[in-house]
Amino acid sequence: MTDTFNTRTTLQVKDKTYHISSLEPLKADHDVDRLPYSLKVLLENLLRNEDGNNITQEHVNALLDWDARAEPTQEIAFTPARVVLQDFTGVPAVVDLAAMRDAMKALGKDPNRINPLAPVDLVIDHSVMVDHFGKADSLDLNIKLEYHRNKERYQFLRWGQKAFENFRVVPPGTGIVHQVNLEYLAETVFVREDDGEYHAYPDTLVGTDSHTTMINGLGVLGWGVGGIEAEAAMLGQPISMLIPQVVGFKLNSKLPEGATATDLVLTVTQMLRKQGVVGKFVEFFGDGLDHLPLADRATIANMAPEYGATCGIFPVDQETLNYLRLSGRTDEQVALVEAYARAQGLWRDTGARQADYSEVLELDLGSVVPSLAGPKRPQDRIPLDQARGNFMDTLDEFLREHHSCPEGDEEERFADEGGHAAPGVDDSHEKGAVEYEMDGEKHLLKHGAVVIAAITSCTNTSNPAVLLAAGLVAKKAQEKGLMPKPWVKTSLAPGSQVVPAYLEKAGLLKPLEALGFSVVGFGCTTCIGNAGPLPEPIGNAIKDGDLMVASVLSGNRNFEGRIHADVRTNYLASPPLVVAYALAGSMAVDLYKHPLGTGKDGQPVYLKDVWPSQAEINELMQANISSAMYQEKYADVFKGDANWQKIGVTESELYDWAESTYVKNPPYFEGMSMEPEAPGDVTDARCLVMVGDSITTDHISPAGGIHPESPAGQYLQSHGIEPKEFNSYGSRRGNHEVMMRGTFANVRLRNRMAPGTEGGWTTHVPSDEQMSVYDAAMRYQEENVPLVVLAGKEYGTGSSRDWAAKGTRLLGIRAVIAQSFERIHRSNLVGFGVLPLQFKEGESAESLGLTGHESFDIGGLDGEPGEVTVTARSDDGKETRFQARVRIDTPKEWEYYRHGGILHYVLRQLAAA
C-alpha cells in the first residue's frame, strides 16, 4: 500500500499501540472538518487502502474537494472491513462460492483460491415461521419445525463453516442478524492484527439485507448490497461507488410524552421519501441527539431502505459509548472507540459545527405524534387519529372495485358488536360479515378485522423502550380483563435472547403471554412473510366473503402480498400499538374514540387507560437491563443448541452436491472459459413482463409460500415433495430451479402482458397463449428469443435481493427498460449481466405507445455508450425508435457486464492470479 498523503501514524490507548491512517495531516491544505461524518469514514478508507491502482491519489483528492451540491460523477472503491449475511440471502452466496470452487477446478486451478478474504458472519434468522402461536410451547414447536424443514440447508452451512476460512455462522434461535450485529458483532472501531501489530480503523461493512443500515445507529458505515456484490467483497473486491451526495437531517428538542421511536421513524421516513434521497447518504445531526437513545437511533437507521437512502448514519458520541458498555463490550474496546473518534474528528459534541451537506432537513422531535404506516407502503404515514378514516377510504375503494358498492354507503356497513358508533362491519351476512366457527365458538369475521398482530422485526425489537411499553400495555389490559379478539393471530418474535430476559425480569413477559404474545421464535418472521398460516376457519372466511382484512406489525415492510397472501392491508406500528390493535381487533376502530373492549367490571376500556407513561418505561429500563444480561446471552453465540450440534458435517474443499431440493449446483459457470465473450446487441427480443410504477423486489423475487399449482410447486411435487413440506421460497434460495420458477410470481403482481390477471401470468406473444411467466420464458428459450421487461418509475425498490436479478437472468431476460431504478436492484442487474436501460426524461412505455407485443432491438452496445437506440416493431410493421440511457454507472460495472456478471469477473481474476 502507498501513503501519498503521509497519514500513517500510531494511536496510544492505555497500554496498547494502534497503527492508524490519520486525517490530521490533511488539515494543513484542506478543510477536512467541513466533510460529513460518513465521508470522513470513506476518506480514511481510501487513505488506508491507497494502492495506486484501484485507489489513487486522485480518488483521495476528489473526496477532499467534494462539492456537496454537485451531481455524483466521481467513482471510488470502498473496501468494507467485513461482510454480514442472513441465511435467506447467505445460503445462495455460499452456494455460489461452492460452485465457484467447482468452476475453479474445471479451469485447472486450485479450488482453495475461492475463500472469503474479508471476515464474514452469517446469522441464521430468516427460516423460522409462525406455525404455532399463543401458547407456552410455541417456541419449541416452531424450532422443531424449522430444523425439520431446513436440515439440508443447515447441513450445507455447517459444511461452509468448516470449508471456508474467515467465515462464522450464528446458529438458528439466536436472534435477527441486524440486532445481533448491533448488540454483539459490531465494533465501531475495527482492529486487525498483522504480525503482532494492531491496526485500528472504522468498522465498516456491507450486508445482504437492505436493513444492514441499522448498524449506522452505532456510528458504523454500512449498507445493504445484493448477494452478488457481497460475494465480490468477500473475495477481496472493493465495491465501486460514486462519491454520494449527503443529506443532513437536523434533529431538535426531544420526543413528547406518548410518542415512541416507531412514531419518530415513520415521520422521518415520510419526510425523506418526500424529499427524495435515493442513492444518497443521510446523516443525522443536531442537539436533538442529546436526547435520542442509541436504540432510537438504530430504529431510524434501520429504515434507510424505506426512505430510500443508501445509509442513515449517526456520529459517535457519549451515547454510543453508553450503549457499547450496556451491550457488554469490553472497557478496552470502549476506550479505543472514544480515543479513535476524537483523534479522527469523528466525535460529536453538543453545539458542534455543522458539516457541509448537499441538502438539510429539520425536525422538531416535539412535533412527533403517534402514527401508523400503510396500508401498502412504509412511507405512507398516518397519524393515529386518522387511521380509521384512512382505512375506511381504502375499504370504500376496495368495495367499489370488488363488490360494486355505491359510493357513500360505507358508514351503513359498520356497527360495533357492543353498539358503539360505526367501528366494525354490520353483522348481516348480506353486508359482508362471514360467520365462522373455531374452538367450538361462532364468530363473525368482518372487513377490517385485524387477523395478524405481530411484535416482530429488528426495527423495533432492538428497542427496549417500545418493548417494555408493549409489555406495560399488556399488563394493564390483563389487569382490566381484556383479551385480543378471537380472530387475531398474535406473536412475539424478539430480535435477540436479551429481549425476553429483560421482559421477564420486569414482570412483563407473563402478561404478554397471557394476551397471546408468547415468544414464537428468535428471528425474522411476519415482517418477511413468515407469518405462517392463518387458522383454517379464518382463512376460509376471508376467501368466502372476499374480505379485506388487516395485519398490524412492528416491522419495516408492508408491501402488497408480503405479509400474507390473504391479507390485503398491512400497517406498521409500534409494539404497544400492536397490542392495542390486537385488543381492538379491527382497523375500523378509532383508538382515540372507541374502546379497546369491555373490562371485567363491565366498563369500556380505552387506549388512554392502558398506555404507559415515559416515566414508567424509563424506570423499568434502568431497573431491569444490564451489561451482564448481554454478556450472558452472547457468551456462546456461535455454539448453537443441541439441534445444531447434532447436524452431521462433511469436511471437504469441494461440496458433494447430493440430490437436494434446497441446495443445487447452479448453471452460471457451465462452459465458462478464461476469456469473456462480448455481450453483443439484443435483436428480436420479446417482452415477458410489462409493469407500472413502484414494482418492488418483493414483486420480482420469489418470496413467501409456494402454491402447489405454481411452477415451483409442480417442480417440487415432481421430486416427491408434498405441499406440506414445501417450506418457503426464502428457505429454498439455494436451488435455482425453484427460484427461477418463482420469479415474477408474486400473487399481487399485475403484468400488463396478461390483462385481467393477478400473479405470475403473461402472454406468449407469437401464439397469443396466456401462461405462467416461467413457462413462457422456457418456450422463448426453446425458440432462441431473448426477453425484455418494460417498467415505470422506482423499479426494484424494496429489499436487496440477489434473486430478483438472478431469476431475471435465468429466465432469459437481457434488458430491463424502466423510467427509474432503485439503486441496489440496478446494481444487481448489472452484476448478473442484465442491461438496465432508462427511458429519457418525460418518456415512458405509455407515452411511446408501446403495448409489449412488439419485438425489440437494442443496438450500439460496443464500447461504453451512455445511450443506446431501442427499436420496437409491431406485428403490422410499425417501428418506434427511442433513445434509452444505459444505467451502467461506473467503469467497474462495465467490466462486470462484459464478463457476464461480477462472479464471472472475480472468478477469472482469481484464476489468473
N, C-alpha and C positions, 0 to 999 in steps of 0.2 A: 504494500500500500504506500502511496505517496502522501506527502504532507506539505503541499504547496503553501499553505497559509500559516505554517508554523504553530499549530494548535495543540500538539501533543504535549501533555504535562501530567502532573500527578496531583491527587487529592488525598490528603491525610484525614482519616476519620477514626478517632480513638487510636487504636494501635495497629491499624491496617492501612496500607498504601494502595490506592487505586489509580490505574492509568486512565486518563480521560482525554477527549478531544474538546478543548476549552473554547468557548465562544468569545472569551475576553480579548484575545489578541486582535479580533476582527473589529473591535470597537474603535480602534485608532483611526480607521478610514471609513467606517460605516456606522450608521445609527441602528445598531442591532436591536436596541430596546423598542424600536417602533414596530418590530415584527410581532405578529400574534404568537401566542404560546405554541400553537400547533406548528407554525412554520419554523420556530426555533428548534423544535424537535426534528423536523425534516432537515434543517441546516446541519445540525450535529450529525445526522445520519449520513449526509453527503460528505462531510469533512472526514468522518471516521472510515468511510468506505471508498474514498477517492483512490482511483487506480489508473487514471489516465486513459481509460478505455470506456467502460460503462459509465463512470463518473469522472468528470474532468473539472479543471479549474473554471471553465466557462459555465458549468452547471451551478457551481457554488456561487459565482458572481451573479448569475441570473436570479438566484434566490435572495441574495443580499440586495439586489436592485429591484426587487419585486414591486410592481406597480399594482396597488390594491384594486384599482378600478378598471384595469385593462382586461380584455378577454384572455383567458389562458391560452398560451401558444407554446410555452417552453416545456419540453419533455425532460423529466428527470427520472432516475432509477432509485426506487425506495427499497431498502433491504430490511425487512422486519426481523426482529430478534427471535421471534418464534411463530408457530402456527397452531391454531386451535381448531379442532374438528368436533362435530357431533356425529352420532352414528348414522343418521339418515344420509347425510352428505359425506361422512367419513368413510363408510363402507365402500362406496364406489371409488373414492380416492385411493383406498388401499387396494381395491380390485385392479385399478389402472396401474398402480405400482407393480403389482404382481404380474400383470400382463406385460408391462414394460420389461420386467426381468426375463420373461419368456422371449420377447422380441429381441432383447439384447443377446440372448444365447443364439437365436436364429441368425443374427448378424455376425456370429462368430466371436462375440466379445464376452467379457466377464459379467455375469448377471449381478454380481455384488456392486457393480458401479451404480446400480439403481438402489439408492439408500437415502433417507432423509439427511440432509446436511444441516438443516436448522432444527432445533428442538420442536417436537410435535406432541401435543396432548390431544387425545381423542376421548371425549366423555360420552358414554352410552346413556342417552337421556330421552331419545325420541321414540322408543319402542313400546313403552308401557301404555296400555289402553284402559279406559274406564269401563270395563265389563261389569265389575262388581262395585257397588257404591252403597253408602248409607248404613253400613254395618261395621262392627268392630273388626271382622276378619277380611274386609275388602282389600286391604293392602297385601296380605299374604296370598289371597286368591289371585289377585292381578299379577303378582310377581311370578307365581307358578305358571300362569298362562303366558306371561312374557317369555320365560325361559323355554317353555314348550314350543312356542311359535318361532322363536328366533335362535334355536340351538345351532343351526347351520351357520348363521351369521356370526354368532358368538365364537364358534369354533374357528372360523376364519380370522376373526380379530385377535384371538389368542395366538394363532399362528403368526400373524403380523407382528404382535408384540415380541415374539421370540425371534423372528426372522430379520426384522429391521432394527438397525441401531437408531438411537435418538428418538425413540417412539414409545410413548407411555399411553396406557389405557386406563381410564377411570371406569370401573365396572358399573353395571346397572344398579339402580337403587340408591345411588349416592346423591344425585341432585341434577339440576339443569346446568348445562355447560356454562352459561353466562354467569350464573350465580356462583358456581364452583370457581370460575375464573376470578370473579370479584372477591370472593371470600378466601381463596387459597392460592390459586395458580399465579396470579399477577404479582409482580414485584415492584412496580412503579419505577424503580431503578434496577436494571438488569446487571448481573455480574457474571462474567465469563473468566474462567481460569485457564491460562495458557502457560505451560512450562513454569508453574509456580508464581506467575504474575497475575494479578487481578485487574480486569478491565471493567470499568463501570460506564454504563450508557443508558439512555432512556429505554424503558421496557416498551416495545412496540410489537404489534402483531397483525396478522390477518387471520380471518376465520371463515369457515364455510357456512356460516349462518349470518344473515344480514344484521342480526342483533348483537353481533360481536361488539358493536359500538357501546354496549352497556359499560364496558371497561373504561370508556372515556371519562366516566364519572370519577375515576380514581387517578385522573391525570395521565392515563396510558393511551397513546395514539394507536388506534387500530380500527379496522372496519371489515365488513363482510365482502368476500370475493366469491367467485364461482369456484367449484371444486377444481376446475381445470387450472385456474390461476394459483390456487393454493398448492396444488401439486408441484407447480413450477417453483414456487417459493420453497417448498420442502426440499426440492432438488437443487437449491442454491441459485436459482434465477432471481435477479432483482425484479421488482414489479414496476413496469413502465407506467408513468402517470404524468399528467400535466400539472405544473405548479398551480394550485387551485386559487380561486377567489375565496376569501374568508369573511363570512358574515358574522358581525359581532352582535350578541344578544345581551343587552344590559338588564340586569335584574335589580330592582329597588325594593325596599321595605321588607315585609315578611307576610307569610300566609295568614289569613284571618281565621278566627275560630270557625270550625265546621268544614273548612276546605282541606282536602288531602293532596298528597303528592300526585295521585292519579288525576285529580281535577286540574292540577297545575300542568301536567304533561299533556293532557288533552287540549288545554288552552294554548300551550306552546306549539303543539303540533298543528293546530288550526292556523295560527299566526304565520308559522314558517311555510306551511304549504301554500298559503295565500301569497306570501312574499315571493316564493319561487326560489328554492335553494338546491335544486337537483344538480349534482355534480360539484357542489361547493362544500367547504368545511363550514361548520357553525361552531362558534366559540362563545361560551358564556362568561360574562364578567360583571363587575359592579359590586357595590357594597351589600346588595341583597344576598350575596353568597355568605356573608357573615351569619345569616340566619337560615341557611339551607343545608340540612344534614347531608352527609355523603350518600345515604340511601336514597334521598330525594334526587340528588344529582344523577345517580345511577339510573333512576327511573326515567329521567328526562333523556339521558344519553342513550338508553336502550331503544327509544322510539325514533332515533335518527332516520331509519328507513321509512317510517311513516310520514315524517315531514320532508323526506326526500333528500336529505343531506348525506354526504359521504361519511361524516362523523359529526358528533355533537359533544365537544370536549370542554372539560373544566380544568383550570390550572391546579397546581399543587399548592396547598396552604395548610394551615393548622388543622382544619377539619380532616384533610387527607391523612395526616399523621394520627389523629384521634381514631380514625377508622382502622388504620393499619394495626394499631395497638389492640383495639377492641376485637378484631378478627384474628388475633393470635400471631401476628408477625413478630419476629424477634426484635429486641431492643437494638441490636446491631443493624438490622435492615431499616428500621425507622430512623435511626441516626444517619445512615447513609442517604436515605431519601431526602431528609432535610438539608444536609450539607451539600449534596449534589445540586438540588434545586436552587439553593441560594447562590452557589458558585456559578451556575449557568444562567442566571437571570430567569429561572422558571418558577420562582416563588411568588405567590400573591400576598400582598398586604392590603389592609383596608386603606382606601384612598389612593391606590396605585395608579400610575399613569395609564391612560387609555391607549391601547395599541392602535395602529393604523388598520382599519377594516375596510373591506370593499363596500359594505353597507352596514347600517346599525339599526336594530330594532330595540324597543324598550318596553318593559312590562313592570307595572307596579304589582308586586305579589299580593298586595292587599285587595286587588280587584278580582282575584280568582274566586269563582263560585262553584258549588257542587255541580258536576256535569256527567254526561254520558257521551258516547260517540256511536253513531250508527245511522241507519240500520245496515249499511253495506261497506262503509269506509272509515278508517280510524281518524281521518282528518275532519269528519263531519260531526263536530262537537255540538251537543245540545245541552243548554242549561237544564238542570234537573226540573225546574219549574215549567219547562216547555216540553218535557219528554212525552207526556201523554198526547199533547196536541200534535207533536211530530209523528208519533206512531199512528194516530188517527188519520192523518193525511196520507201516510203510507198505505194504511189499510184501505182507505177510500179508493185510492188509485188501483190497488190490487183487486178490489171487488168490482170496480167498473170494468177492469180488463178481463177478469176471470169469471165474473158472475153476472155481468150486465146489470149491476145495481145502479139505480138512478142517483145522480149526484145530489148530495144534501141529505140522504136518508140515513147517514151513518149513526146519528145520535139515537134514532129509534131502535137500532140494533143492540144498544148497550144498556144493561141494567145489572147491578150487582146482586149476588145471591142474598145479601143482607139488606137490600133495598136502598143502598146509597146511590147518589146521583151519578149514573152513567159510567161506572168504572169497568164493566165487563159486558160480555156478549149476552144477549137475551137467551133465556133457557129454551126457547122454542126451537125444535129441530128444523122447522121451516126457515128459521132466520140464521142458520149456520151452526148452532151448537150440536155436538155429537155426543151421545151417551156412550160410555164405555164402562166395563166392569173390571176391577182389579182387586185382588186380595179379598174377594167376597163383597166388595162395596161398589156401588154405582156412582159415577160422577159425570159431569158434563164438561167436555173439553171445548173451548171456545177460541175464536180468533183472539190473538194477543196473549194467549196463555204462555207463561214462561215455563218451558219444558226442560231447560237446562240452566242451572245456576252453578257456575264453577269458579272457585277461587283457584286460579291457575296462572302459569306463565311467570318467567323470570322477571318481567317488568315490575310486578308488584309483590311477588312472594319473597323478593330480596329486601323488602322494606318492612322492618319490624313495626313501624308506626301504624301502617294500614292493616297489617295482620292482627296486631293487638286490638285495633279498632273493630275489626270484624269479630274477634272473639268477645269483645265487650258488648257489641250489638246482640250476638248470640246469647250471652249470659243474661242480659236484661230481658230479651224476648222470652227466654226459657222461664225466667222468674215470673213473667206475666202470663205464662201458659200458652204462648204462641208456638205454632209449628208451621213448617213450609206446607204449601198446598200439595195434595197427594200426587199431582201430575208433574211435580218438579224433580228432575234428576239432579241431586246435589253432590258436590265433590270438593275435596281439598287436596291439591297436588303441590306440596311445598317444593321449593327450588333447592333446598338442602335439608339435611337432617337436623340442622341447628333450629329450624323453624318449630317443629313440634316440641323440641326440648324447651324452648322458652315459653311456648304457649302452655305447655303442661306445668311448668314451674309457676306461671302466672295464674294458674287455675282456670284457664280458658279453653283447653283442649276438650274437656268433657262437655261443656256447653255446646261447642261446635259439633261434636259428635252426636249430642242429643238432638240437634236440629238436622242431622243427616250429613253434616260436613265432616265425615270421617276421612282420614288420610287414605287415598286410593293409590298413591304411587309417588315416587320421587323422580319427577321428570316432566317433560312437556306432554301435556295431554290434550285438553279441549282446544287450546289455542291453535294447535297444528292439525286439528281434525281427528284427534284420537279420543273424541268424546265417548266412543263406544256406542253400542246400540241403545235406542230408547226401549223401554218396556213395550212388548209387542202390542198390548191393547192401546197404548197411547200412539204408537206408530200407525196402527190401523185406523184409529180415529182421525188422525191428521189427514191420511190419504182419503178416507171415506168422505170427509167433509171438505176436502181441499182447503184446509185451514191454514191461515197464515199465523204460525206460532213463532216464539222468540227464544233466543238464548241471551243470558246476561253473564258475562265472564270478565274476570280481571286480567285480560290478556292484552295483546297488542294488535291482533289481526282479526278482522271480522268480514273479510271478503265473501262474496256470494259463493255458496256451496262449500265453504271451507270448514265450518264448524260441524255441520251435519246436513246430509242431503235433504232431510225433511224439514229443516228449519230455515225459513226464508229471511227472517230478520234477526240480526245479531248485534248486541250492544256491548261496548266496552265500558266498564265501570270499576270503581274502587272496590276492594274486598268487602268493606262494610255495606256498600250499596248492593253487592251481590247477595248478601244475606237478607237485606231488606226486600229485594225483589223476589227472593225465594219465599219469603213470608207472604208477600202480597200476591204472588202467583200470576201477575198479569201486567203487561205493558200498558194496558188501558186504565191503569190506576195512576192517579196523581198523588205521588208520595207526600206532597205538602198538604193536600186537602183531604185525601181519603185515608181511612185507617188501614194498617197492615193486616189487621184481623181483630178478632174479639178475644179479650183476655179471659182468664179463668174466673174473674169477678163479673163477667158479663158486660164489661165496658169496652168500647173501642180503644185500640192501642195505635197510636200514631208514630211516625218516624221520630219525631222530637222526643218521644217518651223512651226510646231505646238508644238514641245517638249519644256517644260518649263525648266528654269534653277533652280538650287538648291536655289539660292538667292530669286527667285520669290516665291518658295514654302515656304521657311523659313519666309519671310516677311508676307505671308498670315497666317501662323500658329501663329505667335506672335500677329498679329492684331485681330484675329478672334476666338481664342479658349481660354476659361476662366474657372476657377473653378465654377463660378456661373452658367454656362451653364450646367455642370454636376449635380450640386445640384438641379437645377430646374427640369431637366428631370427625376431625380430619386426620387423626393420628395414623390410621392405616388406610388412607384413601385409595391406594392402588391395589389393596389386597383382595377386596371383594368378599361376598358372603360364601357360604358353603356351596350354593348352587354354582357360583362362578368357579370356585376352586376345583370342583369335580369334573369340569368340562375337559375332555381329552385334548391334548395338544400334540400336533405333529411338527417336529423340528426339521426344517429343510430350507435351503436357499430358494428353491422353486416350489410354488404351491401345487399340490396334487389336485387338479380340477376334477374332483369326484362329481358324479351326477347330482345336481342340486338345482332346485327351483329358486334358490335365494342368491347364489353366487355362481356366476358363469363367466368364462373367459370371453371378453368382448372382441369384436372383429376389427377394431380400429387399426391394428398394425399388420393385418394379413397382406402378404405380398409386398411389404414395405422394403424399399431399397435405401441406400445411403444418400442418394441424390433425389430431391423432390421433383415432381412433375409440375409444370406451370399450371396455375388454376384454370386458365382458358376462359373464353366467353361462354355465356349461357344462351342457348338457342332453343327455340320451340318449347319453352317451358310452359307448364300449366299451373293454374292457381289451385292449391289444395285447400287453403283456408283464407277467408276474407272476413275481417272483423272491424269493429269500430274503435272508439277511444277506450283508454284505461283497461286494456286487456292485461291481466296480471300473469306472473309466472304460475299462479295458482290455476289460471285457466289453461295454461300451456303444459305445465309439468304434471306428471301423474301424482296424485295425492289422494288421501282418504281411502275409503273402502273400495274393493274390487267387485263389480257386479258379475254374477255368474254368466249372464248373457253377453257381456262385453268381450272384445277380442282377447283381452288379458285373462278374463275368466275362462274362456274357452280353451286358451293355451294351457292354463293350469290344470283344468279338468282332463285335458288330453294327456297330461303327465301324471294322472292318478291322484290329483289333489282335490279333495272335496271342498265345496264352498265354505264350510265352517272352518276350514284350515287355511283359507286364503290369506289371512292377515291383511296388512295394508300395503298400498303401493310403496309407501316410505320404507317399510321393512324389506322390500324386495328390490331396492335400488341397485343392488349388486348383480341383478340379472337383466341384461339389456333386452332380452326377448319380452319380458313382462313390461318393461318400462316404455319401449317404443310403441307397444300396443296401447298404452295408456296416455300417450302424448296427444294433446288437444282432445281429451276425452272428458273434461270436467262437465258435470251434469248441468251447469249453468252457462256453458259456452253457447253463444249464438253465432253460428257460422253462416254468413250470408250466401255461401255456396249451397246451403241446404235450407232455404227459407221455410219458416214454419216449424222448425225443429229446435230442440234444445239438447245439448250434449255433443258427443263426438261424431257428428254426421257431416258428410259432404256429398258432392255430386261428381262422379267421374264424367268429365265434360264430353269426351268423344261419344260415349254411349248414352249419356244423359241418365245414368242409373244412380239412384241415391244409395249410399252405403256408408260404412264406418270410415273414418279418416284413415285408419290403418289399412283396411282392405283396399281402399282407393290408392293409397301410396304404394302398396305392393303391386297393384296392377300397373300403375305408371312405371314402376321399376322394371317390370317384365317387358314393358313397351319402350324402355330406354328413354323415358320422358323425364327431364328434370322438373323441379317444382319450385314455386314461389309462394310467399304469403303476402297479402295486402292488408295493411292495418292503419289505424288512425293515430291519435296522439297518445303519448305515455305508454308505448308498447313495452311490456315486460316489467312493469312495476311489481313490487312485492318482494318475496324472499330471494336471496341469491341462490338459485338452484341450477346446478350444472345440467340436470336432466332436461330443463327447458331448452337448452342448447343441444345437448347430446341427442335427445329424442328428435328434435327438429332435423338434425343432420342425418340420423339413421333413417328417417322417413324419405330421404332423398331431396330435401328442400335445400336449394343452392343459395337463395337470397330471400331476405325479408325487406319489403318496401313499406316504410311507415312514415307518418308525419313527424314523430319524435320517438326517442328510445329512452328507457331507463338505463342508467349508467352501467350497472352490473350486467344486465342481460345483454346489452350491446357488446360489452367486452367478452362475455361468454360465447356469443355467436361467432365473433372473430376467432376466439380461442379454439373453436371447433370447426373452423373452415367454412362458416356460413357468412355470406356477404350482407352486411347491414346497409341498406340504402334509404336515404331520407328524401321525401318529396320536397321540392323547393317551397319556400315560404308562400303561403296562400294557396298552395295546390294540395290536392288530395285525390284519392281514387274516385270520389264522388264528383269533384269539380272537373276531372278529366273524362268523366263519363264511362269509367271502367266498370264492368259488370263481374269480372272474374272469370268470364267464359272465353276470354281472349287467349292467344298464345303470346309468349313474351320472349323477346330477345334483349340481352344485356351485353352491350359491346364496349370495347375500349378499356379493357382491364389490364392491358400491358402497362408496365411501369407502376407508378403510384398515383393514379389520377384522383383529382379532387372531386370530379363529377364524371358520370357516365351517361350515355344515351340509352333509354329504355324504349323499345318499340313494342306496342301492343297491337296485335292483329285480330280482328273479329273474324268469325267464320264467313261473313259476307265480303271479306277482303278489305274492310276499312282499317286504316292504320292510324294509331295515335302515338305520337312521339313526345317524349318529355325528358328533361334532364333531372337526374337524381344525384344528390350529394352522397359520396362514398364516406360512410362513417367508420373508416379505419383511421384512427385519430393520431397514431404515433408511428414512427419508423419501425419500432419493435413489433407493433401489431402487424405491420405489413410483412415482416419476416415470418411471424406465426401463420398468417394467412397463406403465404406462398408455400409453406411446408405442409399445409393441410390441417394445421392446428398447433397449439402450444405443446402438446405432449409429443408430437412427432418432431417438433423443433428441438425440444430438450433431449429426446432420445438420440437424435442424430448428433447433437453436440457432445453428449456423454460418450457415445460410441466412438467418436472421432478423437476423443481426448487421449 
